[in-house]
């Protein structure tokens, strides 16, 4: 036993010696200025290396918490998280910017970004590039996005992002109405006619001036007929006929696109320093 204990000491010394020979991890950012941090973060963003961009933006704020570069980084990192498919972190960063800089001239972008994050939340890789029926997505995030854009439009009606936000609100409202129609169709197939009719009533009352109203009235007519509610069926049929005659149900679909994408903010002219 003594022989094995004696061997243990040289072995431990050998391991310690080997560890000492390992190269130390070098912090490449140790002597970086705030300007250097921001330049490298912006370069990483341009290359699509969002993880690295996030690392540099957060490192910049940690080491240089005051000044124009730190403020800009707090906004840029929110976008970096969004592009890196981390919606919760993106929204948290945008909310933090809003809380810290409520009077910043570009705080409207933070509100817009929150809406954009929820707008694109839960989109899979294929859905990003192949047209799909977005009205079948989770209505919770759709409603969150609608509310985010509504807050932007209310607080900053003259913002350069408000026109796009209002367009997206129309698109999202159409989607929320169509989501109700999808549920109503499901109930009709299952013979749950009252539930189907109630969903359609929601469309007619809550989502007027959407393309889904026409089908809602059609489903209501059939559902009430199935239930033997002839008076309600006749009312739905009459409302449908009147609106078809007036042309009020001919509402075009709304299409949106990522019109802004990555916006290089120049209000601090950071990219020119």
Buried (B, 14 or more C-beta within 10 A) or exposed (E): EEEEEEEEEEEEEEEEEEEEEEEEEEEEBEEBEBBBBBBBBBEBBEEEBBEBBBBBBBBBBEBBEEEBBBBBBBBBBBBBBBBBEBBEBBBBBBBBBBEEBEEBEBBBBBBBBBBBBBBBBEBEEEBEEEEEEBBEBEBEBBBBBBBBBBBBBEEBEEBEBBEBBBBBBBBBBBBBBBBBBBBBBEBBEEEBBEBBBBBBBBBBEEBEEBBBBBBBBBBBBBBBBBBEBEEBBEBBBEBBEEBEEEEEBEBEEBEBEEEEEEBEBEEBEBEEE
